[in-house]
Amino acid sequence: MELAFSGLRVVEIADDPAGEYAGKLLADQGATVVKVEPIGGATSRRIGPWAHGTEDPDHSLNFWTYNTSKQSVVLADDDQGRAARAALIAEADIVLTTGRPVDLAAAGLDLEALCTQHSKLIALSISPFGLTGPWANYLSSDLVGLAAGGLLNSCGYDDHSIPPIRPGGNQGYMTAASFALCGVVLALIERQQTGRGQLVDVSMHESIAVTGELANPYWFYPKAVVKRQTCRHAQPSPTQSALFQCADGVWVYFALILADQFAWKALTSWMDEIGLVADLAEEAFDSLAYRQENFAHIQGLLEAFFMIQDSETVYRDGQKWGLPIGPLRAPEEVLRDEHLAARNFFVDVTMADGSTTTFPGAPYRFSNGYGDPHRPPMLGEHTEEVLAHD
């Protein structure tokens, strides 16, 4: 089937995970994404860990993660290289850039001028603080982005003598990439109607600031500041733990929302089935106020309830009763997850040397077809081919 972005041509001039991941999402779903790299390669090629212990630009697992399905073109930063880059942009539907305004200026990239020169071009800029404003040329990172955007305040543990904890996986950059994909899709839809492209200015700072989960509504309405809590939603006041250890030593996550009468009845019926409902079946516990007053008692019974069962039984039975519950997985365990296996989420990709490497598949599926990742390009692999074509 034709993929969502088939037929689109993208020139990617990106050197951070936000831009590279946005380009990957387009490339995996059918767009021809030409990644323009400097001599020596993008910064991401010099970040480990390294496949097979080979420390060179073509074996960076960091680069592989964010650059599947793309083409690599190496251009020098001189008049000839910039002329070749301009020719690529002239044929593109989208030019994707990262970097601050000062960085774009130094690279000779004026996005507004490019949109004026090429009326159908969509210029997608992903930068730390946007292209305008007093912070536009400030430096940033994933940690700085999460902190300045407020999200880091909700990440960490009950023990507030420990500083906030930055989550793994470049979540700040990934948030910006998600907003960028939404923005460019909207720009493509508008171009279908008007025939004109536009500049899409995505700020990582702003993307994170509106992704504060409960922190935003709590501040906007009751003016309350949430406090981070271990493995559960940040709240203005401490809540009970949602982690429970099972008989096999595995921890499961189960967040009991006391106000949900269905969940309460399902839980107590489940506990009654194995003979551990105790006094929770009494009529007094039908009252939300009473449950709230006695939540420590409920929590103690839950700890005993989970401790006498193994995690697999808890997972299966909890799902059967319609309760959101699941075991905590280590990264290596996720690779063996039966649900992901049944969904064919992980895919084997044939690399340049003929070997195969397992990659995560598409993070979403479309009814009209979706693409799997293809191997990341070797440095400069497509330079001659692409420049000869253009």
C-alpha positions, 0 to 999 in steps of 0.5 A: 500500500502507498505509505502516508508520506510517499512522494514527499521529498525532504531535505534534512539539515538536523543535528540533534535527536528532535530533528533527526527523529522527526525526519525518521518518522517521515522517512519510515512512512515513505518520504524520501529524506535526504540527510545533508551531513558535513564532512566527518558526519553528523554529531550523532555519528560520534556518540556511542554505544557502538555496534560490534565495538567498532567506533566509526561513523557507520556503527553508532547505535545512537545514529542508527536509532534516529536515522533509519530509512534516510539517504546520506549526502555529505556536503562541504560548507563552502560555496560549492556545497551550499550551491548543491544544498540550495539545489536540493532544497529547490526540489524539496517539499520540506526542508527540516532544520535544527539549531538556533537562529544564529546557527542557521545564519552561520550556515547561510539558511534563511528559512523565510527567504526560502519559503518566499523563493519556493512558494510550495516549500514547507520549512520545518524548524525545530529549535531549543526556544524557537526562532524569535524571543529573548531566549532564541539563541540560548543553548539547550539540551534534553535536560535543560529543555525538561527543566526549563519547560517545567516537566522535570519537576514532575519526574523523580521520587517520593524522597525530595532530598533527591533532585528531580530525575531526568527520564531516559530516552531524550524525552524533551527532544522526542516531545519536540519531534512529536509536535514537529510532526503534527505541525508539518502534517497540518502544513501539508494539509493546508498546502493541499488547499492553498498550494503554498508552503509556510514556515513551521516554527517548533520550540522544544521549550514551548512543546514541553511547557504544554506537556506538563500533564497534571502540573498545568491544570493544577496550576491554572485552576486551583494554583497548586504546585504538584510534587513528584512521586515515585512511579505515579502522577505528580500531585499537590499532596502525596498519594499512596504507592502504586507499586506492589511486589508479587510472590515471584519478586516482580513488581506490578503497577496498579493505580487505584482511583478511589472515586471510580466505583466500577474499579472499586467493585471489580477490585473487591470482587477479585479480592473476594474470589481469592478470599482476601477481601476482609472488611472491604466488602462492608457497606461502609466502603461504598462511600468514597469519603470512607474509602479516602479516610481508610486508604492506608488500611486498603493499601495494606490489604492490597500489599498482602493481596499481591504478595501471595500471588505471582505477577503473571497471575496478577496481570492476567486476572487483573486484566480479566476484571477490567483493571489497568495493571501490568508488570514492570519490565526491564529493557531486555524483557521488553524484547521478549514481550508477547504482546509486542511480538504478536503485533510484530513491533520489533523488526529485523533490518538488513544492514549494509554488510548483510547482517541483521539488526533488530529495530523498533517498528512504527510507533503507530499503524494506519489502516491504509498501510504503514512502513517499517524502518529500513537501515540507516545510511552509511556516511555519504552513501548517496552523495553521488547518486542524489547530486547526479539526480538533481 
